[in-house]
């Protein structure tokens, strides 16, 4: 297709910023009028948040990014500090919470996903997490001092169309990395003996997003390190000190969660989703009904691991199809 005049990107996390990078690589300066809509001015490099298990809480400060500055100076795009609330695809307009609607020729949707903490009774961010800066800081604070005797790292389910093939866990890979970091930090302090570490996932295998060879190597490493894991977990509820499953319970002194993933509220409110909050796409990440709308990153229905690497690849694929 011919180069569009007006490109709007919703979201300035890994997928959104990667899309801006490839737009800058492919098009000359001035060819496009690019606007980025993001509700947070500061971002964080999320892959490093697993270090909440082996660093002091202040480590999060070193992972912060001035997203507005990156968008304006590095990628030469217009910055709109607002929340996208609805996509009017028929009229090619993006409605905002505070500002005027933005017209577009092409729309890149990289809003991330909603964390459905309320999907399991008793579950909430106060239990501990790793997926956002404030949760990682809270977790790093919680593990200071006397180490917990029983540490449990649990992944919430992927909430999508039950009739479609999908990942069972929202995203469990960071939990394995975090568990190994915690194990290493306790061993260095000679505090590992007598303390248990368990990873819990609704997936049928540990590290669902990895390949068979990678899973075998990881399982061997966990066994060597004395880290247990529970698969096919079906959560009934979470109580203080206990995770209740359909077939038993898991006690803990401290829990750390990757929450259930429930798709995108923006997609749901715009009628762009599959009925479950996820944005359907064809092979080149185009929406099947609106070919000028692309989905990048976690909010897409594509059944791939929900991680930053996939968002980077998808951003390039989407921009290459303009």
C-alpha positions as CSV (number, residue, x, y, z in Angstrom):
1,X,0.0,0.0,0.0
2,X,1.1,3.6,-0.5
3,X,2.7,5.3,2.4
4,X,0.0,6.7,4.8
5,X,-0.1,10.3,5.8
6,X,-1.2,9.9,9.4
7,X,0.0,7.0,11.6
8,X,-1.2,6.7,15.2
9,X,0.3,4.3,17.7
10,X,-1.5,3.4,20.9
11,X,1.0,2.4,23.6
12,X,4.7,3.3,24.1
13,X,6.0,0.1,25.7
14,X,8.2,-2.4,24.0
15,X,6.0,-3.0,21.0
16,X,5.0,0.6,20.5
17,X,8.5,1.9,20.7
18,X,9.8,-0.9,18.4
19,X,7.1,0.2,15.8
20,X,8.4,3.7,16.0
21,X,12.0,2.5,15.4
22,X,11.0,0.6,12.3
23,X,8.9,3.5,11.0
24,X,12.0,5.7,11.3
25,X,14.1,3.1,9.5
26,X,11.7,2.6,6.6
27,X,10.4,6.1,5.9
28,X,12.2,9.4,5.3
29,X,11.7,12.1,7.8
30,X,8.6,14.1,6.9
31,X,7.0,11.3,4.9
32,X,4.7,10.4,7.8
33,X,2.8,12.3,10.5
34,X,3.3,10.0,13.5
35,X,1.4,10.4,16.8
36,X,1.9,8.3,19.9
37,X,-0.8,8.0,22.6
38,X,0.4,6.9,26.0
39,X,-1.2,7.3,29.4
40,X,2.2,7.0,31.3
41,X,5.0,9.5,30.7
42,X,7.6,7.2,32.4
43,X,8.2,3.6,31.2
44,X,10.2,0.8,32.7
45,X,12.4,-1.9,31.2
46,X,10.2,-4.8,32.3
47,X,12.5,-7.8,31.5
48,X,14.8,-6.6,34.3
49,X,12.0,-6.5,37.0
50,X,12.8,-10.2,37.9
51,X,15.8,-8.8,39.8
52,X,13.4,-7.8,42.6
53,X,14.4,-11.2,44.0
54,X,18.1,-10.4,44.3
55,X,18.4,-6.6,44.5
56,X,17.3,-3.8,46.8
57,X,14.1,-2.0,46.0
58,X,15.9,1.0,44.6
59,X,17.0,-1.0,41.6
60,X,13.7,-0.1,39.9
61,X,14.8,3.5,39.6
62,X,17.6,2.5,37.3
63,X,15.2,0.9,34.9
64,X,12.9,3.9,34.3
65,X,12.7,5.5,30.9
66,X,11.4,9.0,30.0
67,X,9.0,7.7,27.3
68,X,7.9,11.1,26.2
69,X,11.5,12.2,25.6
70,X,12.2,9.0,23.6
71,X,9.2,9.5,21.4
72,X,9.8,13.2,20.7
73,X,13.5,13.4,20.4
74,X,14.7,9.9,19.2
75,X,11.7,9.0,17.1
76,X,10.5,12.5,16.1
77,X,6.9,11.6,16.7
78,X,4.1,13.7,18.3
79,X,3.4,12.8,21.9
80,X,-0.1,12.8,23.3
81,X,-0.3,12.1,27.1
82,X,-3.8,10.7,27.3
83,X,-5.8,7.4,27.5
84,X,-7.3,5.9,24.3
85,X,-10.8,4.8,25.2
86,X,-12.3,3.8,21.8
87,X,-11.4,3.2,18.2
88,X,-14.0,4.4,15.7
89,X,-12.7,2.2,12.9
90,X,-15.4,3.2,10.4
91,X,-14.5,6.8,10.6
92,X,-10.8,6.2,11.3
93,X,-10.8,8.2,14.6
94,X,-9.3,7.4,17.9
95,X,-11.3,8.7,20.9
96,X,-9.4,9.9,23.9
97,X,-10.3,10.3,27.6
98,X,-9.4,14.0,27.7
99,X,-8.4,15.3,24.3
100,X,-10.0,15.6,20.9
101,X,-10.4,12.5,18.7
102,X,-7.3,11.8,16.6
103,X,-7.8,11.0,12.9
104,X,-5.6,8.3,11.3
105,X,-4.9,6.5,8.1
106,X,-3.1,3.6,9.9
107,X,-3.5,2.6,13.5
108,X,-1.0,0.4,15.4
109,X,-2.5,-1.0,18.6
110,X,0.1,-1.9,21.2
111,X,-1.8,-1.2,24.5
112,X,-0.6,-4.2,26.4
113,X,-3.1,-6.3,28.4
114,X,-5.4,-5.9,31.3
115,X,-4.3,-7.7,34.5
116,X,-7.3,-9.6,35.8
117,X,-6.4,-9.8,39.4
118,X,-10.1,-10.4,40.3
119,X,-10.3,-13.5,38.1
120,X,-9.4,-15.7,41.1
121,X,-11.1,-15.1,44.5
122,X,-8.7,-13.6,47.0
123,X,-6.0,-12.8,44.4
124,X,-4.7,-9.2,44.3
125,X,-1.6,-7.2,43.6
126,X,-0.9,-6.8,47.3
127,X,0.2,-10.4,47.3
128,X,3.2,-9.5,45.2
129,X,4.1,-9.3,41.6
130,X,6.8,-8.6,39.0
131,X,5.0,-7.3,35.9
132,X,5.0,-3.5,36.8
133,X,7.5,-1.2,38.5
134,X,5.5,-0.6,41.6
135,X,4.9,-4.4,42.1
136,X,8.5,-5.2,41.6
137,X,9.5,-2.6,44.2
138,X,6.9,-4.0,46.6
139,X,8.3,-7.5,46.0
140,X,11.9,-6.4,46.5
141,X,10.9,-4.8,49.8
142,X,9.0,-7.9,50.9
143,X,12.0,-10.2,50.5
144,X,14.4,-8.0,52.5
145,X,15.3,-9.1,55.9
146,X,14.5,-12.7,57.1
147,X,13.9,-14.8,54.0
148,X,10.6,-16.7,53.8
149,X,10.7,-20.4,54.6
150,X,8.2,-21.1,51.8
151,X,8.4,-19.0,48.6
152,X,5.7,-19.6,45.9
153,X,5.8,-18.0,42.5
154,X,2.6,-18.4,40.7
155,X,1.3,-17.6,37.2
156,X,-2.3,-16.7,36.5
157,X,-4.3,-18.2,33.6
158,X,-4.6,-16.8,30.1
159,X,-8.3,-15.8,29.8
160,X,-9.4,-16.3,26.3
161,X,-11.8,-18.2,23.9
162,X,-11.9,-21.7,25.3
163,X,-12.7,-23.0,21.8
164,X,-9.4,-21.6,20.4
165,X,-5.9,-23.0,20.8
166,X,-4.1,-20.8,23.3
167,X,-1.5,-20.6,26.0
168,X,-2.8,-21.9,29.4
169,X,-0.7,-19.4,31.4
170,X,-0.7,-15.7,31.0
171,X,3.1,-15.6,31.2
172,X,5.1,-17.9,33.4
173,X,8.6,-17.5,32.1
174,X,9.7,-14.6,34.4
175,X,8.8,-16.8,37.4
176,X,11.5,-19.4,36.5
177,X,14.1,-16.7,36.1
178,X,13.1,-15.0,39.4
179,X,13.2,-18.3,41.2
180,X,16.7,-19.0,40.0
181,X,17.8,-15.5,41.0
182,X,16.3,-16.0,44.5
183,X,18.0,-19.4,44.8
184,X,21.3,-17.9,43.9
185,X,21.1,-15.0,46.2
186,X,20.2,-17.2,49.2
187,X,23.0,-19.6,48.4
188,X,25.5,-16.8,48.4
189,X,24.3,-15.7,51.8
190,X,24.2,-19.3,53.1
191,X,20.5,-19.0,53.7
192,X,19.1,-21.6,51.3
193,X,19.1,-24.7,53.5
194,X,15.6,-25.5,54.9
195,X,13.8,-23.1,52.6
196,X,11.6,-24.2,49.8
197,X,10.9,-22.6,46.4
198,X,7.9,-23.7,44.3
199,X,6.7,-22.4,40.9
200,X,3.0,-22.9,40.1
201,X,1.5,-22.6,36.6
202,X,-1.8,-23.6,35.0
203,X,0.1,-24.7,31.9
204,X,0.5,-28.4,31.2
205,X,4.3,-28.0,31.2
206,X,6.8,-25.8,33.0
207,X,7.9,-22.8,30.8
208,X,5.1,-23.2,28.3
209,X,6.6,-20.6,26.0
210,X,9.9,-22.5,25.5
211,X,10.6,-25.4,23.1
212,X,11.0,-29.0,24.2
213,X,14.8,-28.9,24.4
214,X,14.7,-25.7,26.5
215,X,12.1,-27.1,28.8
216,X,14.2,-30.3,29.4
217,X,17.2,-28.2,30.3
218,X,15.2,-26.0,32.6
219,X,13.6,-28.9,34.4
220,X,17.1,-30.4,35.0
221,X,18.4,-27.1,36.3
222,X,15.4,-26.7,38.7
223,X,15.8,-30.2,40.0
224,X,19.5,-29.6,40.5
225,X,18.7,-26.4,42.5
226,X,15.9,-28.0,44.5
227,X,13.2,-25.8,43.0
228,X,9.8,-27.6,42.7
229,X,7.1,-26.8,40.3
230,X,3.4,-27.6,39.9
231,X,1.7,-27.8,36.5
232,X,-2.0,-27.9,35.5
233,X,-2.9,-25.7,38.5
234,X,-6.6,-24.9,38.6
235,X,-7.1,-22.1,41.1
236,X,-10.2,-22.0,43.4
237,X,-9.1,-19.1,45.6
238,X,-6.2,-17.6,47.5
239,X,-6.3,-17.3,51.2
240,X,-3.7,-15.9,53.6
241,X,-0.8,-18.3,53.4
242,X,-2.6,-20.8,51.1
243,X,-3.4,-21.2,47.4
244,X,-6.4,-23.5,47.1
245,X,-6.5,-25.6,44.0
246,X,-9.2,-27.9,42.7
247,X,-7.1,-30.9,43.8
248,X,-5.3,-29.6,46.8
249,X,-3.6,-26.6,48.3
250,X,-0.2,-25.0,48.4
251,X,1.0,-23.2,51.5
252,X,3.3,-20.2,51.4
253,X,4.9,-17.6,53.5
254,X,5.4,-15.3,50.6
255,X,3.8,-15.4,47.1
256,X,4.8,-13.6,43.9
257,X,2.4,-13.6,41.0
258,X,2.2,-13.0,37.3
259,X,-1.5,-12.1,37.1
260,X,-4.2,-13.6,34.8
261,X,-4.2,-11.9,31.4
262,X,-7.6,-10.7,30.1
263,X,-6.9,-9.0,26.8
264,X,-7.4,-5.3,26.0
265,X,-10.2,-3.1,27.3
266,X,-9.6,-0.7,24.4
267,X,-10.2,-3.5,21.9
268,X,-13.2,-4.8,23.8
269,X,-14.8,-1.4,24.1
270,X,-14.1,-0.7,20.4
271,X,-15.6,-4.0,19.1
272,X,-12.2,-5.0,17.6
273,X,-11.7,-8.0,19.8
274,X,-12.7,-11.7,19.4
275,X,-15.3,-11.5,22.2
276,X,-12.7,-12.1,24.9
277,X,-10.6,-9.0,24.7
278,X,-8.0,-10.2,22.3
279,X,-7.4,-8.6,18.9
280,X,-7.7,-11.1,16.0
281,X,-5.2,-10.7,13.2
282,X,-4.2,-12.3,9.9
283,X,-0.7,-13.4,9.1
284,X,0.7,-9.8,8.7
285,X,-0.9,-8.7,12.0
286,X,-3.7,-6.9,10.3
287,X,-7.2,-6.9,11.7
288,X,-9.3,-9.2,9.6
289,X,-12.1,-6.6,9.1
290,X,-10.1,-3.3,9.2
291,X,-6.9,-3.8,7.2
292,X,-5.5,-0.4,8.3
293,X,-5.4,-1.6,11.9
294,X,-2.5,-3.6,13.2
295,X,-2.0,-5.3,16.6
296,X,1.4,-5.5,18.1
297,X,2.4,-7.3,21.3
298,X,0.4,-8.9,24.1
299,X,-3.0,-7.7,23.1
300,X,-3.0,-9.7,19.9
301,X,-4.8,-13.1,19.8
302,X,-1.8,-14.8,18.2
303,X,-1.0,-17.7,20.5
304,X,2.7,-17.0,21.0
305,X,4.4,-16.3,24.3
306,X,3.5,-12.9,25.6
307,X,6.9,-11.4,25.9
308,X,9.0,-8.5,24.7
309,X,10.8,-10.4,22.0
310,X,7.6,-11.3,20.3
311,X,6.5,-7.7,20.4
312,X,9.8,-6.6,18.8
313,X,9.4,-9.1,15.9
314,X,5.7,-8.2,15.4
315,X,6.5,-4.5,15.2
316,X,8.9,-5.0,12.3
317,X,6.4,-7.3,10.5
318,X,3.6,-4.8,10.8
319,X,5.7,-1.8,9.6
320,X,7.0,-3.9,6.7
321,X,3.4,-4.3,5.4
322,X,2.7,-0.6,5.1
